Amino acid sequence: MTELISTKTRNLLFGVSAVVSLVLDQWTKVLARTHLMPLGPWKSKVIVANYFDLRYSENTGVAFGMFQKLPGGRIWLTVVALAALLLVGYYLIRSNPRQSRLHLALGLVGGGAIGNLIDRIAFGRVTDFIVWKVGTHEWPAFNIADAALVVGVALMALDMLLDKRGQSAPAPGQASSGER
């Protein structure tokens, strides 16, 4: 019974994080195409001067515009996204039902991958619009799906790091191998 409850919690946490990231991504991209695209790619809406702008951009590649000139890139990147989604599903099924951080992370990665996949299939490119800046340095434009992917991967890395530390530490009341 406890295992069933944990599995339901796992699936709920995964599903909610995936759906929220996907819905936020697609909604903000519609807003970007509606309100920012008419301004053109060179006109920004300044939100916080020298730190945060909104500017319409289209990306046929992946993060930071890599692989934009890849022959058959749309097909290859679609296949890679589908493979990533299969891996997310595999890790979700194989995970311990109590690994909440991992389930949240997998949901963010899944939702982000689906968000950019929808753009790639529907438009042949991904809509980007968030621009972070520090003074005169500016990062390439990105979107909510990209942010969900980055946060999800970071949470997965944190989960692996903390899991590894938990395995190497002796259980309470037990001596470590060096103390025997």
ABEGO torsion letter per residue (X at the ends): XAAAAAAAAAAAAAAAAAAAAAAAAAAAAAAAAAAAAAAEAABBBBABBGABBBBBBBBABBBGGBGAABBGAAAAAAAAAAAAAAAAAAAAAABBAABAAAAAAAAAAAAAAAAAAAAAAAAGBBBBABBBBBEABBBBBBBAAAAAAAAAAAAAAAAAAAAAAAAABBBBGBBBAAAX
